[in-house]
Amino acid sequence: MIIIPARLASTRFPNKVLTEILGLPMVIRTAKAVECVDNVVIATDSDEVIKVAKEYNINAVLTSTSHNSGTDRINEAASKLGLKDTEIIINIQADEPFIEPQIVQSVKTQIEKISKQSDFTMVSCYKKVDITEANSPNLVKVVLDKNNKALYFSRSLIPYDRENIKIPYFAHLGIYGFTYGSLKEFCNFKEAPLENIEKLEQLRALYNGKQIDMIEVKSQSFGIDTKEDLQKALNLFG
């Protein structure tokens, strides 16, 4: 199941999940982009988003306004939906209206592959970017170990290229896959200091010694965090 957390309030871009993009509200365009992969549910704190979802025949669940992260929001939605611990849940951010469905499928396939090998299953993905893109704090970077597991995520430019050897940088895409049992375990952890410093919820898993499997993908999509990002997306995909 794909669950899209959609918080209406946004510091940098108020009400962005309902902003029209090529004729559809952003969250609806995101949902329709991936509904070919699995069932889609929107998890929101807003009656307005619930109403819009119904207009487009997208399932939606009303959740608390107090969640500090999208992952905590989808955990509540999964509980209300009565999912089994073995259910695969893919968390896609509402601000990814141009996400390619094959990327979501690759995350789902990886979870299916590794969920039988580990008690805790969490999968995400990354793509290679150049230093110009990597310098933006709005683009989250990840560094990996030799087995493509995440070592750290940051808004800062990592790793630091001390010798100027022109290294590739890896941009994290805001897609997460879990089994529901692993999602519950993640959400039972207290918020981590690193998570609060960087404002990156995935650091909660690393802080508590859990592994995040990363898969490399090719994608033109990016999260729309600001009005400038929106214009960039319209110029690229419009």
C-alpha positions in Angstrom: 0.0 0.0 0.0 1.2 3.5 -0.8 0.3 6.1 1.9 0.9 9.8 1.1 1.2 12.1 4.1 -0.4 15.5 3.4 -0.1 18.2 6.0 -1.9 21.3 4.9 0.3 23.8 6.9 3.8 24.4 5.5 6.2 27.0 6.7 8.0 27.6 3.4 5.0 27.1 1.1 1.5 27.3 2.8 -1.2 25.0 1.5 1.2 23.6 -1.1 -0.3 20.2 -1.2 -3.5 21.7 -2.7 -1.6 24.0 -5.1 -2.7 23.4 -8.7 -0.2 21.7 -10.9 -1.2 21.2 -14.6 -4.9 21.1 -13.7 -4.7 18.9 -10.5 -4.0 19.7 -6.8 -0.4 18.6 -6.0 -1.3 15.8 -3.7 -3.8 14.4 -6.2 -1.3 14.5 -9.0 1.2 12.6 -6.8 -1.5 10.0 -6.0 -2.4 9.5 -9.6 1.2 9.2 -10.7 1.7 6.1 -8.5 -1.7 4.4 -8.3 -0.6 2.0 -11.1 1.9 0.4 -8.6 -0.4 -0.2 -5.6 -3.4 1.0 -3.7 -3.1 4.6 -2.6 -4.3 6.3 0.5 -3.8 10.0 1.5 -3.1 10.6 5.3 -3.9 14.1 6.2 -4.7 16.5 9.1 -7.1 18.5 7.0 -10.8 18.1 6.3 -10.2 20.2 3.2 -7.7 17.6 1.8 -10.2 14.8 2.7 -12.9 16.7 0.6 -10.6 17.2 -2.4 -9.5 13.5 -2.3 -13.1 12.4 -2.4 -13.7 14.6 -5.4 -11.0 12.7 -7.3 -12.0 9.2 -5.9 -8.8 8.9 -3.9 -9.0 7.2 -0.5 -8.1 9.4 2.5 -7.7 9.1 6.2 -8.0 11.9 8.7 -5.1 11.9 11.2 -3.9 14.0 14.1 -2.7 17.6 13.7 0.1 17.0 16.3 2.5 14.7 14.2 6.0 16.1 13.7 6.8 13.9 10.7 5.1 12.3 7.7 6.1 8.8 8.9 4.3 9.3 12.2 1.3 10.4 10.2 1.2 7.3 7.9 1.7 5.1 11.0 -1.6 6.4 12.4 -3.3 5.9 9.1 -2.0 2.3 8.8 -3.4 1.6 12.3 -6.8 3.0 11.4 -6.8 0.9 8.2 -6.1 -2.3 10.3 -3.1 -3.4 8.3 -1.1 -6.6 9.1 2.5 -6.3 10.3 3.7 -7.9 7.0 2.0 -5.4 4.8 4.4 -3.4 2.7 3.9 0.4 3.1 5.5 2.9 0.8 5.6 6.5 2.0 5.6 9.0 -0.8 5.7 12.7 0.0 2.8 14.8 -1.3 5.1 17.2 -2.9 6.4 14.7 -5.5 3.8 15.1 -8.3 6.2 14.0 -11.0 7.6 10.9 -9.3 8.1 8.1 -11.8 6.1 5.0 -10.9 9.0 2.7 -11.8 10.9 4.1 -8.9 8.1 3.3 -6.5 8.0 -0.2 -8.0 11.7 -0.7 -7.4 11.3 0.3 -3.7 8.5 -2.2 -3.3 10.5 -4.9 -5.0 13.4 -4.3 -2.7 11.3 -4.5 0.4 9.8 -7.8 -0.8 13.3 -9.1 -1.4 14.8 -8.2 2.0 11.9 -8.3 4.4 12.4 -12.1 5.0 16.1 -11.5 5.9 15.7 -8.9 8.6 13.4 -8.0 11.5 13.6 -4.3 10.6 13.0 -3.4 6.9 13.4 0.2 5.7 14.2 1.1 2.1 14.8 4.4 0.3 16.5 5.6 -2.8 19.0 8.1 -4.2 20.2 9.6 -7.5 23.5 11.1 -8.6 23.7 14.9 -8.8 26.4 17.4 -9.6 27.9 19.8 -7.0 25.7 22.7 -8.2 22.5 20.8 -7.2 24.2 19.3 -4.1 25.0 22.7 -2.7 21.3 23.4 -2.1 20.2 22.8 1.5 16.7 21.9 0.2 18.3 18.9 -1.5 19.1 16.2 1.1 22.3 14.3 0.5 23.2 10.8 1.6 26.5 8.9 2.0 26.6 5.1 1.7 28.6 2.1 2.9 29.9 -0.5 0.5 26.6 -2.4 0.7 24.5 0.6 -0.3 23.2 1.2 3.2 22.9 4.7 4.4 25.6 6.1 6.7 24.2 9.6 7.1 21.8 12.1 5.5 22.3 15.8 5.6 21.2 19.1 4.1 24.9 20.1 4.1 27.2 19.1 1.3 28.5 15.6 2.2 31.0 14.2 1.9 33.4 17.1 2.0 35.7 17.0 -1.0 38.9 18.1 0.6 41.2 17.2 -2.3 38.8 18.5 -4.9 38.7 15.2 -6.8 35.2 15.9 -8.3 33.3 13.2 -6.5 29.7 12.3 -7.3 27.0 13.4 -4.8 24.0 11.4 -4.0 20.6 13.1 -3.6 18.1 11.4 -1.4 14.6 11.0 -2.8 11.8 11.3 -0.2 10.4 7.8 -0.7 10.5 5.3 2.1 9.4 1.7 2.2 8.7 -0.4 5.3 6.9 -3.5 6.5 4.1 -2.2 8.8 5.8 -4.0 11.7 9.0 -2.0 11.0 7.1 1.2 10.6 5.6 0.7 14.1 9.0 0.1 15.5 10.4 3.2 13.9 7.6 5.3 15.3 8.0 3.9 18.8 11.5 5.4 18.9 11.7 8.8 20.5 12.6 11.7 18.2 16.4 11.8 17.8 18.6 14.9 18.4 20.0 14.6 14.9 16.5 14.3 13.4 15.6 17.6 15.1 18.8 19.4 14.1 18.6 18.5 10.4 14.8 18.2 10.3 15.2 14.8 8.6 13.1 12.1 10.1 15.1 9.2 8.6 17.9 10.0 11.0 15.8 8.6 13.7 16.4 5.1 12.3 20.2 5.6 12.0 20.4 7.1 15.5 18.8 4.0 16.9 21.2 1.7 15.1 18.8 0.6 12.3 19.8 0.2 8.7 18.3 1.8 5.7 18.8 0.0 2.4 19.3 2.5 -0.5 18.8 1.8 -4.1 20.1 4.0 -7.0 17.5 5.3 -9.4 17.4 7.7 -12.3 14.8 10.4 -11.9 14.0 13.9 -13.0 11.5 14.4 -10.2 12.2 16.4 -7.1 10.3 17.6 -4.0 8.5 20.9 -4.3 9.5 22.8 -1.1 9.2 26.4 -2.3 7.3 28.5 -4.9 10.6 28.6 -6.8 10.7 24.8 -6.9 7.1 24.9 -8.3 8.1 27.2 -11.1 11.1 25.0 -11.9 8.9 21.9 -12.1 6.4 23.6 -14.3 9.2 24.7 -16.6 10.6 21.2 -16.7 7.4 19.1 -16.9 4.7 21.6 -18.1 
